Amino acid sequence: MKTKNLNIIIVLGLVATIGILIAQLLWTKEAFNLEEKKFSQKVHVALLEVVKKLYEGTTGGLPVENPVKKVSNDYYIVNVENDFQPDILEFYLKTEFAKFNINTDFEYAMYNCQSDEMVYGKYVDFIDNKTSKTNINFPKHKNLVYYFAIRFPNETSYLLSSLRFWFVLSLALIIILLVYVYSIYTIIQQKKYSELQRDFINNMTHEFKTPLSSILLASNFLNKQEVIRKDEKLEKYTDIIINQSKKLNSHIEQILNMAKSDNSPMKMEKTEVSILPILNDVIENMQLKHPDLLVKIDSDKEYIIQADAFHFTNIVYNLLDNSIKYCDENPILIIRIAEEKGKIQIDFIDNGIGVSNKNLNFIFDKFYRIPSTKSNEVNGFGLGLYYVKKICTQHNWKIFATNNLTKGITISISIPK
């Protein structure tokens, strides 16, 4: 993915997440305001019911004006001019608050009109259902004669507890935002390291190309000299230099091609390709180099696919080459071709040393080599299966590996018809 596109995705994702978080916090605030308003309405109605109960059985009539006034968020005053006992008031308050689900502590006080003083009542604990006296006096409201007052000291915490779901959701969004930021930071760091690695590999391989070309030119010239041809040992050593130089040059070219394909997709010239002829050609060439290789093709008919012939040939070559290199006995390979659910599946079943289950998912990774004694003996950079996976991906094919029941692994390629 290009850096510009990645930056746009990061910014858009960050803006979207922050926007959702801000919206969630605003909704939470609005929900708190609604809960506060609903609580105030319930308290108002409950206190009106208390007033009605206090006037029942008395000669006085109900006040014409609304006797309940809200002085502050948690403080209410009720103007009642009848004489009654504190215990009766407390009983009515508990009864009406329970009826309206006002499940929080409250304290009340009664105002004595004769002494012009506010007399403290009691603190009522909703949970323990206990009451206790306190010496804190309620302030007298200016220009108003009232008989009792109610205060909810824990109103804020009570309302917040009713919004527990909203706060949990907000916390979850904050955690998601933090995880997103950390993930983006990790992606940027990994991308930076990947670019540094690619630049290093490109520079290293380019630096190797020049001296390697000089070695090849010099060794080829040396091999043509009469003196070298007459000496069997010198000619053998010169051939070794040439062959190993060509092998190293092939590795360098492979690394350069992989680095180039990471920046832009490789060009594919897809045509109708017959599978069996390509398999037979590759097998024939491999058996010239490895006479002990035994390959069996299991196919009920000829299959034709849409593919790039050159790259498909390289896929088969790489898979056969791996089966030979990672085998500690005479290599035996079964290539099974079958049609399943509208797809053509090619299975490469070998008798090699196999791969542990914990490493099986990593064999297609770039530069990955399975840590084993056999891997140390085999030359390579861990690019063969990475190349195979990349070609399959560009063809929209699926490739996967499974362990055999007895020995070796099976690499399968699923090709849509």
C-alpha positions in Angstrom: 0.0 0.0 0.0 1.3 3.5 -0.9 2.3 5.7 2.0 -0.1 8.4 0.9 -3.1 6.0 0.9 -2.0 4.6 4.3 -1.8 8.1 5.8 -5.3 8.9 4.5 -6.7 5.7 6.0 -5.0 6.4 9.3 -6.3 10.0 9.5 -9.9 9.1 8.5 -9.9 6.2 11.0 -8.6 8.4 13.8 -11.1 11.2 13.0 -14.0 8.7 12.8 -13.0 7.1 16.2 -12.6 10.5 17.9 -15.9 11.7 16.4 -17.7 8.6 17.7 -16.1 9.1 21.2 -17.2 12.7 21.3 -20.7 11.8 20.2 -20.8 9.1 22.9 -19.7 11.6 25.6 -22.3 14.1 24.4 -25.0 11.4 24.5 -23.9 10.5 28.0 -24.2 14.1 29.2 -27.6 14.4 27.6 -28.7 11.1 29.2 -27.5 12.4 32.6 -29.5 15.6 32.1 -32.6 13.6 31.3 -32.1 11.4 34.3 -31.7 14.5 36.5 -34.9 16.0 35.1 -36.8 12.7 35.5 -35.6 12.4 39.1 -36.6 15.9 39.9 -40.1 15.2 38.5 -40.5 12.1 40.5 -39.4 13.9 43.7 -41.8 16.7 42.9 -44.8 14.3 42.5 -43.8 12.3 45.5 -43.7 15.4 47.7 -47.1 16.5 46.4 -48.5 13.1 47.5 -46.9 13.6 50.9 -48.6 17.0 51.2 -52.0 15.4 50.3 -51.4 12.8 53.0 -50.5 15.5 55.6 -53.8 17.4 54.8 -56.0 14.3 55.0 -58.3 14.4 58.0 -57.5 18.1 58.8 -59.8 21.1 58.5 -57.3 23.0 56.3 -57.5 22.8 52.6 -54.7 22.1 50.1 -52.6 25.2 49.2 -53.8 26.9 46.0 -50.3 27.4 44.8 -47.8 24.6 44.2 -46.3 24.0 47.7 -43.1 22.3 46.4 -40.2 24.4 45.2 -36.8 23.2 44.0 -34.1 25.5 45.5 -31.1 23.6 44.1 -30.3 20.3 42.4 -30.7 18.3 45.6 -32.7 20.6 47.8 -36.5 21.0 47.9 -38.8 23.0 50.2 -42.4 22.2 50.9 -44.8 24.9 52.3 -47.2 23.1 54.6 -48.9 25.1 57.4 -50.5 22.2 59.3 -49.1 20.9 62.5 -47.8 17.2 62.4 -45.3 15.0 64.1 -41.9 14.3 62.5 -42.5 10.5 62.6 -45.6 10.9 60.5 -43.7 13.0 58.0 -40.9 10.5 57.8 -43.3 7.6 57.3 -45.0 9.4 54.4 -41.7 10.3 52.8 -40.4 6.8 52.9 -43.7 5.4 51.6 -44.0 7.8 48.6 -40.3 7.7 47.7 -40.5 3.9 47.6 -43.6 4.1 45.5 -41.8 6.3 42.9 -38.6 4.2 43.0 -36.5 7.0 44.6 -34.0 4.6 46.1 -31.4 6.9 47.6 -30.6 8.4 51.0 -32.3 11.6 52.1 -32.4 14.0 55.0 -35.3 16.2 56.1 -35.9 19.1 58.5 -38.9 20.9 59.8 -39.4 24.6 60.2 -40.9 26.0 63.4 -43.0 29.0 62.5 -43.3 30.1 66.1 -39.6 30.2 66.9 -38.7 31.2 63.3 -36.0 28.4 63.3 -35.3 25.4 61.1 -35.3 22.3 63.3 -33.2 19.5 61.9 -35.0 16.2 61.4 -33.2 13.0 60.5 -30.9 11.4 58.0 -32.5 8.3 56.4 -30.2 5.7 55.0 -32.0 3.9 52.2 -29.8 0.7 52.2 -29.6 0.1 56.0 -33.0 1.7 56.6 -31.4 3.5 59.6 -32.0 7.1 60.8 -29.7 9.3 62.7 -29.7 12.8 63.9 -27.4 15.5 62.8 -26.6 19.1 63.8 -26.5 20.6 60.4 -29.2 23.2 59.9 -31.0 23.7 56.6 -30.9 27.3 55.4 -34.2 29.3 55.6 -35.5 30.3 52.2 -35.9 34.1 51.9 -39.5 35.5 52.0 -41.1 32.1 52.3 -42.8 30.4 55.2 -42.4 26.7 54.8 -42.7 23.8 57.2 -40.3 21.1 56.0 -37.4 20.7 53.6 -35.8 17.7 51.8 -32.2 17.2 50.7 -30.7 14.3 48.7 -27.0 14.4 49.6 -26.1 11.5 47.2 -28.2 12.6 44.2 -25.3 12.9 41.8 -23.8 9.5 42.6 -27.3 8.0 42.5 -27.9 9.4 39.0 -24.5 8.4 37.8 -25.1 4.8 38.9 -28.2 4.7 36.8 -26.0 5.6 33.8 -23.6 2.7 34.3 -24.2 1.3 30.8 -23.3 4.6 29.2 -20.1 5.0 31.1 -19.1 1.4 30.4 -19.7 2.1 26.7 -17.7 5.3 26.8 -14.8 3.5 28.6 -14.9 0.8 25.9 -14.7 3.4 23.2 -11.8 5.1 24.9 -10.0 1.7 25.1 -10.7 1.1 21.4 -9.3 4.5 20.6 -6.1 3.8 22.5 -5.8 0.3 20.9 -6.3 2.0 17.5 -3.6 4.6 18.1 -1.2 1.9 19.4 -2.0 -0.3 16.4 -1.4 2.6 14.0 1.9 3.4 15.7 3.0 -0.2 15.4 2.0 -0.3 11.7 4.0 2.8 11.0 7.0 1.5 12.8 6.8 -1.9 11.0 6.4 -0.1 7.7 9.5 2.0 8.4 11.5 -1.1 9.3 10.2 -2.9 6.2 11.3 0.1 4.0 14.7 0.1 5.7 15.1 -3.6 5.2 14.1 -3.3 1.5 16.5 -0.4 0.9 19.3 -2.4 2.6 18.6 -5.5 0.5 18.4 -3.4 -2.7 21.7 -1.6 -1.9 23.4 -4.8 -0.8 22.4 -6.8 -3.9 23.3 -4.0 -6.2 26.7 -3.7 -4.5 27.2 -7.4 -5.0 26.3 -7.4 -8.7 29.3 -5.4 -9.8 32.1 -7.5 -8.3 30.2 -10.7 -9.1 30.0 -9.7 -12.8 33.7 -9.0 -12.7 34.3 -12.5 -11.2 32.2 -14.1 -13.9 33.9 -12.3 -16.7 37.4 -13.1 -15.3 36.6 -16.7 -14.6 35.1 -17.3 -18.1 38.1 -15.7 -19.7 40.4 -17.8 -17.5 38.6 -21.0 -18.4 39.3 -20.4 -22.1 43.0 -20.2 -21.6 45.1 -23.1 -22.9 47.0 -23.4 -19.7 43.9 -23.9 -17.7 42.4 -26.5 -20.1 45.5 -28.6 -20.0 45.4 -28.8 -16.2 42.5 -30.9 -15.1 42.5 -29.6 -11.5 42.7 -25.9 -12.5 39.9 -26.4 -15.0 37.7 -28.1 -12.3 38.4 -25.2 -9.9 37.6 -22.7 -12.6 34.3 -24.5 -13.3 33.4 -24.4 -9.6 34.1 -20.6 -9.5 31.9 -20.1 -12.6 29.0 -22.4 -11.4 29.0 -20.9 -7.9 29.1 -17.4 -9.2 26.2 -18.1 -11.5 24.3 -19.6 -8.5 25.0 -16.5 -6.4 24.0 -14.3 -9.3 20.7 -16.2 -9.6 20.0 -15.7 -5.9 20.7 -12.0 -6.2 18.4 -11.7 -9.2 15.7 -13.5 -7.2 16.1 -11.0 -4.3 15.9 -8.1 -6.7 12.8 -9.4 -8.4 11.1 -9.9 -5.0 12.0 -6.4 -3.9 10.7 -5.0 -7.2 7.5 -6.9 -7.0 6.9 -5.5 -3.5 6.7 -2.0 -4.9 4.5 -2.9 -7.9 2.6 -6.0 -9.0 4.4 -8.3 -11.4 3.0 -8.2 -14.9 0.9 -11.2 -15.8 0.2 -12.4 -19.4 -2.7 -14.8 -18.8 -3.5 -17.4 -21.4 -5.1 -20.8 -21.6 -2.5 -23.2 -20.1 -2.6 -27.0 -20.1 -1.4 -28.2 -16.7 0.0 -31.7 -17.7 2.5 -30.6 -20.3 4.0 -28.0 -18.0 4.2 -30.6 -15.2 5.9 -33.2 -17.5 8.5 -30.6 -18.8 9.5 -29.5 -15.3 9.6 -33.1 -14.0 11.8 -34.1 -17.0 14.3 -31.2 -16.3 14.4 -32.0 -12.6 15.1 -35.7 -13.1 18.1 -34.8 -15.3 19.6 -33.0 -12.3 18.2 -35.5 -9.7 18.0 -39.0 -11.2 16.6 -40.5 -8.0 13.5 -38.3 -8.1 10.3 -40.2 -8.5 7.2 -38.3 -9.4 3.7 -39.7 -10.0 0.9 -37.6 -11.6 -2.6 -38.5 -10.5 -5.1 -36.9 -12.9 -8.3 -38.3 -14.6 -8.1 -35.9 -17.5 -6.3 -32.9 -19.0 -7.1 -29.6 -17.2 -6.8 -26.1 -18.8 -6.5 -23.0 -16.6 -6.1 -19.3 -17.2 -2.6 -18.5 -16.1 0.7 -16.9 -16.9 2.7 -19.8 -18.4 6.1 -18.6 -17.3 5.1 -17.9 -13.7 3.1 -21.1 -13.4 6.1 -23.1 -14.6 8.2 -21.3 -11.9 5.6 -22.3 -9.3 5.9 -26.0 -10.2 9.7 -25.8 -10.3 9.9 -24.2 -6.9 7.6 -26.7 -5.3 9.4 -29.7 -6.8 12.8 -28.2 -5.8 11.7 -27.7 -2.2 10.4 -31.3 -2.1 13.9 -32.5 -3.1 15.9 -30.2 -0.9 14.0 -30.9 2.2 14.0 -34.7 2.0 16.4 -37.0 3.8 15.8 -40.1 1.5 15.0 -40.7 -2.1 12.4 -38.0 -2.9 9.0 -39.3 -3.9 6.3 -36.8 -5.0 2.7 -37.3 -5.9 0.9 -34.5 -7.9 -2.8 -35.0 -7.7 -5.2 -32.9 -9.9 -8.9 -33.0 -9.3 -12.0 -30.9 -9.7 -13.9 -30.0 -6.5 -16.9 -27.6 -6.2 -16.2 -25.7 -9.4 -12.4 -25.4 -8.6 -9.4 -27.2 -9.8 -7.1 -28.3 -7.0 -3.5 -29.3 -7.5 -1.9 -31.1 -4.5 1.9 -31.6 -4.3 2.4 -34.4 -1.8 6.0 -35.1 -0.8 7.8 -37.5 1.6 10.1 -34.8 3.0 11.1 -34.0 6.6 7.8 -32.2 7.1 7.1 -29.0 9.1 5.9 -28.7 12.7 2.3 -27.4 13.1 3.5 -24.2 14.9 5.7 -23.3 11.8 3.4 -24.4 9.1 1.6 -21.0 8.8 4.9 -19.2 8.3 6.4 -21.1 5.4 5.1 -18.6 2.8 6.5 -15.6 4.6 9.3 -13.6 3.1 12.8 -14.7 4.2 11.4 -17.3 6.5 13.3 -20.5 6.9 12.3 -23.3 9.2 14.8 -23.7 12.1 16.2 -27.2 11.6 19.5 -29.0 10.8 18.3 -29.7 7.3 17.6 -26.0 6.7 21.1 -25.1 7.7 22.4 -27.6 5.1 20.3 -26.2 2.3 21.3 -23.0 0.5 18.6 -20.4 0.1 17.1 -17.2 1.3 13.5 -18.3 2.1 12.1 -16.7 -1.0 10.9 -19.7 -3.0 7.5 -20.2 -1.3 7.1 -16.5 -0.8 7.3 -16.1 -4.6 4.9 -19.0 -5.1 2.4 -17.4 -2.7 2.7 -14.0 -4.4 2.1 -15.5 -7.9 -0.9 -17.4 -6.6 -2.3 -14.3 -5.0 -2.0 -12.3 -8.2 -3.8 -15.0 -10.0 -6.6 -15.0 -7.4 -5.7 -18.5 -6.4 -5.5 -19.9 -2.9 -2.5 -21.8 -1.6 -2.2 -23.6 1.7 -0.1 -26.3 3.3 -1.0 -29.3 5.5 1.0 -32.0 7.2 0.6 -35.6 5.9 -0.5 -38.3 8.2 2.8 -40.3 7.8 5.6 -38.1 6.5 6.1 -34.8 4.6 3.6 -32.1 3.7 1.0 -31.4 1.1 0.9 -28.0 -0.6 -2.4 -27.4 -2.4 -3.3 -24.8 -5.0 -7.0 -24.1 -5.5 -7.8 -22.5 -8.9 -11.3 -21.2 -9.8 -12.5 -22.5 -13.2 
